[in-house]
Amino acid sequence: MIRKEHIETLVDEFLAGTDMFMVKLSVGKENMIKIYIDGDSGVQIDDCVALSRHIESSFDRDKEDFELSVSSAGIGEPLVHKRQYENRINKPVEVLLKDGAKFKAVLLGIDKNEINVARKIKSKQKKGNKFVTGDPEIISLDAIKQIKEIITI
């Protein structure tokens, strides 16, 4: 069985000195390895291929069979890593709290235990922008179930 810690070491080794970081790693039944990475300036397919080859070169498939999937953290996926939050400051996000409340906001900042957001509030004006940005508010990370970036096209 392939150990998660070993894969984590290989990923960290590969990503050292880059602006990329690991978002999620899982090693499942029958050595099914899934790795999700992100970067301060994004992730290219070549980055995923290079990381995959780096990991594959560390194993002998004749001794240990495995399936490996390396991809970038997907659009619409919840933010997990603090650096993902930092890269989305001043961007629109959807916040789901543990109490079930859900709202759209602009992410203004993040620190160790909380985020700073400004909720999007429906405008009472009949013309123009349908939403206005409310006052900044601090929300504890412990109160948040998930946050996703809202992609606008």
Secondary structure as UniProt FT lines:
FT   HELIX           4..15
FT   TURN            16..17
FT   STRAND          20..27
FT   HELIX           29..31
FT   STRAND          32..39
FT   TURN            40..41
FT   HELIX           45..56
FT   TURN            57..58
FT   TURN            61..63
FT   STRAND          67..72
FT   TURN            75..76
FT   HELIX           82..86
FT   TURN            87..90
FT   STRAND          92..97
FT   TURN            98..99
FT   STRAND          102..110
FT   STRAND          114..122
FT   STRAND          131..140
FT   HELIX           141..143
FT   STRAND          144..149
//
